[in-house]
Amino acid sequence: MAGERAGHSLQATALINEAYVRLIDGHDVAWQDRAHFLAVAARVMRRILVDHARARQSQKRGGQAAKVTFNEALAVVNEPAHDFVALDDALGALAAFSERQSRVVELRFFGGLTVEETASVLQVSPDTVMRDWRLAKAWLQREMRGAHSHDA
């Protein structure tokens, strides 16, 4: 959220509050450990951001979000106006190909986890996380670029 434009309709505190409410709302979850909590929190934050983006699109005439590619700028959240809907769709397609690569992106991008934290959550080595991260980014760039060329 740090890289979003000024006046963005979903502020970081609102995102955290909504994630907190969803995490505790009527669910008696037996957290296994910190890694389990972070994994669930990343998934909840992804859903909130994508749901918000979909709602914003449906409110606008034409409903088309700005088209972006998945690149390193997205990974560190420095670019404004991310197309969370397109990224979510691409992550869904990636999950069909490689569930672990999709989870790596979800944990690192939406959850903000480090390589080491991601490795802990997925119970793999940091080298495996970095390999999956590189492959997933390349796959997502190609997928999102292809989706945008079909839109034109």
PyMOL commands that set and color helices and strands:
alter all, ss='L'
color gray80, all
select helices_A, chain A and resi 12-24+34-59+72-75+84-97+99-110+115-122+126-151
alter helices_A, ss='H'
color red, helices_A
deselect
rebuild
show_as cartoon
